[in-house]
């Protein structure tokens, strides 16, 4: 009979040798020593979600050199075919439908990369951990609070089973961001008074669904435009901004009050166009945050910034832009024009190191879940047009209705 560890984790032969050798010697063995010069020594990954982002990041995994895409799953056949052809995956290892990822998880893979719509993340992460795979996942982790709880439980289980789970936030691995936030925490700004945050984007571009698609499939194809599938704009794209705020202030707000709405005519979808919130923290400190996602008639100007003000200076941060601290404790910082790609590459390298050195603390998950909860809290405050407290959102059992009827399994 298989041991409990073997039953819960489907090791590939090379990972079994690596981990067993490390356990016997009482130390982690360098992957180069264990794996030698085998042609198949790369970490095998299954790609769950082969759309624009999934296809793009799979390229980065292969570019890293320590990974090999060995299976693909997506609801849509054309996306799976494109990924399979690009990465040399046999058609027998390419799966479609809502449950295609379950077939992928039955394969002898080391890890999975979850790049599907956010509404599917909790169940796919849970299934991957149950199947013994390491997990690299996009954010947000969930569109609702119950999903966040599911991910938290999965990460805890993964740590116990010696599996890695990493959440792909790019700013947290940027050297300029890291140094600026460290200085903030060390008191470079004196006493913090308030912060202003902005994430002003253009629209969603062209509708992706083709005329021959059924209504449910067209909705899934353009999932980014729908509240239940994406979590709405506040949770999906603003997860970046909310996580930066959460990183800077190291705790959730006491409450959020907000408003927003939908005033731009849409071809498809029901997401709101704009949100505006105030996040209230202890010691009379607050963050004002506004965001929009629509094209305006005067020309679009992207703005993704957070300015933190204190009694001795102010910290200026911009996603894919300038990072600096002005004032008494000046820090010149620098620019991060390629943050999106460089951050992903840094996270991929970190994921590889976690697996090969046996680091299963899964340290990115807890803060990512907290940020996800703050984003949901902010969304709900805007929907409500009133205050939502951190205590209130932690007790929430409300699940988004995904409306998946009519889709193939």
VMD Tcl script that draws the C-alpha trace (Angstrom):
set ca {
  {0.00 0.00 0.00}
  {1.08 3.59 -0.57}
  {2.17 5.66 2.41}
  {-0.03 8.56 3.48}
  {2.38 11.07 1.92}
  {2.51 9.15 -1.37}
  {-1.26 8.82 -1.43}
  {-1.82 12.54 -0.94}
  {0.92 13.76 -3.27}
  {1.41 12.32 -6.75}
  {5.16 12.65 -7.05}
  {6.87 12.43 -10.38}
  {9.86 10.10 -10.23}
  {12.43 12.88 -10.19}
  {10.69 14.87 -7.41}
  {10.29 11.72 -5.33}
  {14.03 11.11 -5.60}
  {14.80 14.75 -4.78}
  {12.59 14.91 -1.69}
  {13.45 11.45 -0.42}
  {17.17 12.14 -0.71}
  {16.76 15.42 1.16}
  {14.78 13.74 3.94}
  {17.36 10.96 4.39}
  {20.28 13.35 4.56}
  {18.46 15.77 6.88}
  {19.09 18.65 4.50}
  {17.95 20.05 1.16}
  {20.04 18.77 -1.71}
  {20.83 21.16 -4.54}
  {18.53 20.38 -7.51}
  {21.48 20.17 -9.88}
  {23.01 17.36 -7.86}
  {19.76 15.41 -7.66}
  {18.55 15.93 -11.21}
  {21.88 15.72 -12.96}
  {21.85 16.33 -16.69}
  {18.63 14.50 -17.52}
  {16.81 15.89 -20.54}
  {13.52 15.65 -18.64}
  {14.77 17.24 -15.43}
  {12.62 20.36 -15.79}
  {9.61 20.86 -13.52}
  {6.56 19.79 -15.50}
  {3.58 22.15 -15.38}
  {-0.02 22.04 -16.47}
  {-1.52 25.29 -17.74}
  {-5.09 25.87 -16.54}
  {-6.41 28.80 -18.55}
  {-4.88 29.33 -22.00}
  {-6.20 32.81 -22.75}
  {-4.11 35.93 -23.31}
  {-2.56 36.06 -19.84}
  {-2.11 32.28 -19.55}
  {-0.44 32.00 -22.94}
  {1.82 34.97 -22.14}
  {2.99 33.70 -18.78}
  {3.52 30.14 -20.05}
  {6.09 31.67 -22.41}
  {7.85 33.15 -19.38}
  {7.87 29.79 -17.58}
  {9.58 28.19 -20.55}
  {11.96 31.14 -20.87}
  {13.03 30.61 -17.26}
  {14.52 27.27 -18.29}
  {13.50 25.26 -15.25}
  {9.95 24.47 -16.36}
  {8.24 22.62 -19.20}
  {4.58 23.02 -20.18}
  {3.36 19.43 -20.34}
  {-0.44 19.78 -20.40}
  {-3.11 22.41 -21.12}
  {-6.73 22.98 -20.14}
  {-9.21 25.67 -21.11}
  {-12.92 25.77 -21.78}
  {-12.37 26.79 -25.40}
  {-10.88 24.42 -27.98}
  {-9.10 27.10 -30.00}
  {-7.21 28.40 -26.96}
  {-6.08 24.91 -25.98}
  {-5.02 24.13 -29.56}
  {-2.98 27.33 -29.77}
  {-1.20 26.66 -26.48}
  {-0.64 23.00 -27.25}
  {0.92 23.80 -30.61}
  {3.09 26.56 -29.17}
  {4.50 24.49 -26.31}
  {4.67 21.13 -28.04}
  {1.98 19.47 -25.93}
  {0.48 16.28 -27.34}
  {-3.24 16.71 -28.16}
  {-4.02 13.82 -25.80}
  {-2.85 16.07 -22.95}
  {-4.98 19.06 -23.94}
  {-8.43 19.30 -22.34}
  {-11.51 21.45 -22.83}
  {-14.74 22.16 -20.98}
  {-15.41 23.39 -17.46}
  {-14.01 20.16 -16.01}
  {-11.04 19.81 -18.35}
  {-8.69 20.86 -15.55}
  {-9.74 17.79 -13.55}
  {-8.44 15.52 -16.30}
  {-5.22 17.54 -16.40}
  {-4.76 17.02 -12.66}
  {-4.85 13.24 -13.14}
  {-1.57 13.44 -15.08}
  {1.89 13.00 -13.53}
  {2.68 16.70 -13.32}
  {4.78 18.54 -10.75}
  {2.84 21.81 -10.73}
  {-0.01 23.78 -12.26}
  {-0.32 27.40 -13.33}
  {-3.84 28.71 -12.67}
  {-4.70 31.50 -15.11}
  {-8.44 30.95 -15.52}
  {-11.14 33.55 -14.65}
  {-11.00 34.43 -10.91}
  {-14.38 32.85 -10.18}
  {-12.79 29.42 -10.77}
  {-9.62 29.93 -8.74}
  {-10.78 28.56 -5.35}
  {-12.03 25.22 -6.68}
  {-9.11 24.77 -9.08}
  {-6.49 25.59 -6.45}
  {-8.18 23.22 -3.99}
  {-8.33 20.42 -6.58}
  {-4.67 20.97 -7.54}
  {-3.53 20.76 -3.90}
  {-5.63 17.63 -3.39}
  {-3.93 16.15 -6.46}
  {-0.49 16.82 -4.96}
  {0.56 19.60 -7.32}
  {2.46 22.78 -6.57}
  {0.37 25.84 -7.51}
  {1.28 29.14 -9.17}
  {-1.84 31.27 -9.32}
  {-3.05 34.56 -10.70}
  {-4.90 37.08 -8.58}
  {-7.46 37.81 -7.36}
  {-7.81 34.51 -5.58}
  {-11.59 34.70 -5.40}
  {-14.60 36.82 -6.29}
  {-16.24 36.33 -2.88}
  {-15.37 35.74 0.78}
  {-16.27 32.01 0.91}
  {-13.82 31.47 -1.96}
  {-11.11 33.25 0.02}
  {-11.71 30.84 2.90}
  {-11.37 27.91 0.50}
  {-8.00 29.18 -0.74}
  {-6.78 29.75 2.82}
  {-7.64 26.15 3.72}
  {-5.95 24.87 0.55}
  {-2.74 26.77 1.32}
  {-2.67 25.41 4.85}
  {-3.12 21.90 3.50}
  {-0.39 22.47 0.89}
  {2.11 23.52 3.56}
  {1.33 20.40 5.57}
  {1.79 18.25 2.45}
  {5.04 19.99 1.41}
  {3.57 21.70 -1.64}
  {4.30 25.22 -2.83}
  {1.59 27.82 -3.52}
  {2.57 31.24 -4.90}
  {0.35 34.22 -5.75}
  {1.60 36.33 -8.66}
  {1.72 39.95 -7.45}
  {4.48 41.69 -9.41}
  {5.10 44.79 -7.26}
  {6.06 42.84 -4.13}
  {9.18 41.43 -5.83}
  {10.39 44.71 -7.34}
  {13.60 45.99 -5.64}
  {12.56 49.68 -5.73}
  {9.12 48.93 -4.31}
  {10.63 46.68 -1.64}
  {13.13 49.32 -0.49}
  {10.58 52.14 -0.48}
  {8.04 50.12 1.53}
  {10.76 48.99 3.95}
  {11.71 52.63 4.56}
  {8.04 53.50 5.03}
  {7.74 50.79 7.69}
  {10.96 52.04 9.32}
  {9.46 55.52 9.77}
  {10.90 57.46 6.83}
  {7.72 59.55 6.53}
  {7.29 60.22 10.23}
  {3.66 59.88 11.32}
  {1.41 58.85 8.42}
  {-1.52 61.18 7.84}
  {-3.25 59.99 4.67}
  {-2.73 58.48 1.20}
  {-4.20 59.01 -2.26}
  {-4.51 56.11 -4.69}
  {-5.60 56.05 -8.33}
  {-6.12 53.33 -10.92}
  {-7.54 55.01 -14.01}
  {-7.65 52.75 -17.07}
  {-9.19 52.68 -20.50}
  {-12.02 50.39 -21.57}
  {-12.03 46.64 -22.18}
  {-11.35 46.88 -25.89}
  {-13.22 44.83 -28.48}
  {-15.70 42.12 -27.54}
  {-13.92 38.76 -27.86}
  {-16.90 36.45 -28.32}
  {-17.67 35.32 -31.86}
  {-21.23 35.46 -33.30}
  {-21.55 31.66 -33.47}
  {-21.06 31.21 -29.73}
  {-24.01 30.43 -27.50}
  {-24.98 33.12 -24.97}
  {-23.36 31.27 -22.02}
  {-20.14 30.72 -23.98}
  {-20.03 34.33 -25.15}
  {-20.38 35.43 -21.53}
  {-17.52 33.18 -20.46}
  {-15.37 34.35 -23.37}
  {-15.79 37.96 -22.19}
  {-15.64 37.06 -18.48}
  {-13.65 40.20 -17.64}
  {-16.79 42.30 -18.23}
  {-19.07 40.42 -15.80}
  {-19.35 40.93 -12.04}
  {-19.76 37.31 -11.02}
  {-16.96 35.94 -13.22}
  {-14.38 38.66 -12.62}
  {-15.40 40.01 -9.22}
  {-16.12 43.35 -10.92}
  {-13.44 45.90 -11.71}
  {-12.81 46.67 -8.02}
  {-11.76 43.10 -7.25}
  {-10.24 41.97 -10.55}
  {-7.91 44.72 -11.73}
  {-7.89 46.85 -8.58}
  {-6.47 43.89 -6.67}
  {-3.06 45.30 -7.66}
  {-3.73 48.67 -6.05}
  {-5.44 47.23 -2.97}
  {-2.52 44.85 -2.39}
  {-0.03 47.74 -2.59}
  {-2.08 49.64 -0.01}
  {-2.31 46.58 2.22}
  {1.44 46.01 1.92}
  {2.18 49.60 2.86}
  {-0.11 49.74 5.89}
  {0.29 46.10 7.03}
  {-3.29 45.75 8.26}
  {-6.84 45.93 6.95}
  {-8.93 49.10 7.31}
  {-11.48 49.35 10.10}
  {-14.14 50.11 7.53}
  {-14.67 51.26 3.94}
  {-17.26 53.66 2.58}
  {-17.72 54.14 -1.15}
  {-19.80 54.75 -4.21}
  {-19.63 54.13 -7.92}
  {-21.74 53.12 -10.84}
  {-22.19 52.33 -14.49}
  {-22.84 55.25 -16.84}
  {-21.11 54.16 -20.03}
  {-23.13 52.22 -22.61}
  {-21.83 48.66 -22.91}
  {-21.92 46.20 -25.77}
  {-21.82 43.33 -23.26}
  {-21.25 42.89 -19.54}
  {-22.50 44.36 -16.28}
  {-19.35 45.55 -14.50}
  {-19.37 49.04 -13.06}
  {-17.39 51.77 -14.82}
  {-16.01 53.56 -11.78}
  {-15.49 53.22 -8.02}
  {-14.49 55.69 -5.33}
  {-13.76 54.62 -1.75}
  {-12.33 55.84 1.53}
  {-10.51 53.22 3.56}
  {-10.44 54.24 7.24}
  {-7.55 52.99 9.40}
  {-6.79 53.41 13.11}
  {-5.15 56.58 14.43}
  {-7.23 58.84 12.14}
  {-5.41 57.68 9.01}
  {-7.25 57.10 5.74}
  {-6.73 56.27 2.06}
  {-8.84 57.76 -0.70}
  {-8.95 55.57 -3.80}
  {-10.63 56.24 -7.14}
  {-10.66 54.07 -10.24}
  {-12.29 54.04 -13.64}
  {-12.37 51.70 -16.61}
  {-13.81 53.44 -19.64}
  {-12.68 55.54 -22.59}
  {-13.48 59.23 -22.29}
  {-13.97 61.77 -25.07}
  {-10.92 63.86 -24.16}
  {-8.38 61.10 -24.65}
  {-7.22 58.48 -22.25}
  {-4.51 58.98 -19.65}
  {-3.53 55.95 -17.62}
  {-2.77 56.57 -13.97}
  {-1.87 53.89 -11.45}
  {-0.30 55.62 -8.47}
  {-0.24 55.71 -4.67}
  {1.07 58.73 -2.78}
  {1.54 58.31 0.98}
  {1.86 61.49 3.07}
  {3.50 61.81 6.47}
  {4.78 64.49 8.82}
  {8.34 64.18 7.43}
  {7.82 63.50 3.75}
  {5.84 61.72 1.11}
  {6.31 58.45 -0.77}
  {5.43 58.41 -4.46}
  {4.81 55.07 -6.16}
  {3.63 54.26 -9.64}
  {2.99 50.84 -11.11}
  {5.45 50.58 -14.03}
  {6.75 54.07 -13.23}
  {8.71 56.08 -10.66}
  {9.25 55.03 -7.04}
  {10.71 57.61 -4.60}
  {10.54 59.12 -1.12}
  {10.65 62.91 -0.89}
  {11.38 64.94 2.21}
  {13.61 64.63 5.26}
  {14.59 61.01 4.57}
  {15.04 61.25 0.81}
  {15.21 58.09 -1.29}
  {15.87 58.52 -5.01}
  {14.43 55.12 -5.86}
  {14.08 54.47 -9.57}
  {11.76 53.56 -12.43}
  {9.99 50.26 -13.06}
  {8.86 50.45 -16.71}
  {8.82 46.66 -17.19}
  {7.28 45.80 -13.81}
  {4.53 43.62 -15.29}
  {6.96 41.28 -17.04}
  {9.92 41.57 -14.68}
  {7.72 40.95 -11.65}
  {6.25 37.83 -13.23}
  {9.74 36.56 -14.09}
  {10.87 37.19 -10.51}
  {7.86 35.29 -9.18}
  {8.49 32.38 -11.55}
  {12.09 32.21 -10.32}
  {10.84 32.36 -6.73}
  {8.36 29.53 -7.42}
  {11.16 27.39 -8.85}
  {13.31 28.05 -5.79}
  {10.45 27.23 -3.42}
  {9.99 23.84 -5.07}
  {13.65 22.90 -5.43}
  {14.74 24.04 -1.95}
  {11.71 22.77 -0.09}
  {10.31 26.15 1.00}
  {6.65 25.36 1.62}
  {5.81 28.24 3.97}
  {3.65 29.66 1.18}
  {4.25 33.15 2.50}
  {2.48 35.01 -0.34}
  {-0.94 33.54 0.36}
  {-2.01 35.12 3.66}
  {-1.36 38.72 2.60}
  {-2.95 38.06 -0.81}
  {-6.12 36.73 0.82}
  {-6.29 39.75 3.11}
  {-5.89 42.09 0.11}
  {-8.58 40.13 -1.75}
  {-10.93 40.55 1.22}
  {-10.26 44.30 1.35}
  {-11.08 44.54 -2.37}
  {-14.34 42.64 -1.84}
  {-15.08 44.87 1.17}
  {-14.54 47.95 -1.01}
  {-16.75 46.58 -3.78}
  {-19.56 45.78 -1.36}
  {-19.32 49.24 0.25}
  {-19.79 50.77 -3.20}
  {-22.69 48.48 -4.07}
  {-24.27 49.33 -0.72}
  {-23.42 53.02 -0.89}
  {-22.58 52.88 2.79}
  {-20.06 51.67 5.34}
  {-18.86 48.05 5.37}
  {-16.65 47.05 8.29}
  {-13.76 44.57 8.31}
  {-15.62 42.55 10.97}
  {-18.73 42.47 8.78}
  {-16.92 41.28 5.64}
  {-15.13 38.53 7.57}
  {-18.52 37.06 8.50}
  {-19.88 37.20 4.95}
  {-21.24 33.99 3.43}
  {-22.47 35.63 0.23}
  {-21.44 33.75 -2.91}
  {-21.49 35.22 -6.39}
  {-23.92 33.41 -8.70}
  {-21.70 32.30 -11.60}
  {-24.64 31.30 -13.85}
  {-22.76 28.54 -15.64}
  {-25.87 26.81 -16.98}
  {-25.57 25.90 -20.66}
  {-21.80 25.39 -20.61}
  {-20.26 22.00 -21.36}
  {-18.61 20.09 -18.55}
}
mol new
graphics top color blue
foreach p $ca { graphics top sphere $p radius 0.5 }
foreach p [lrange $ca 0 end-1] q [lrange $ca 1 end] { graphics top cylinder $p $q radius 0.2 }
display resetview
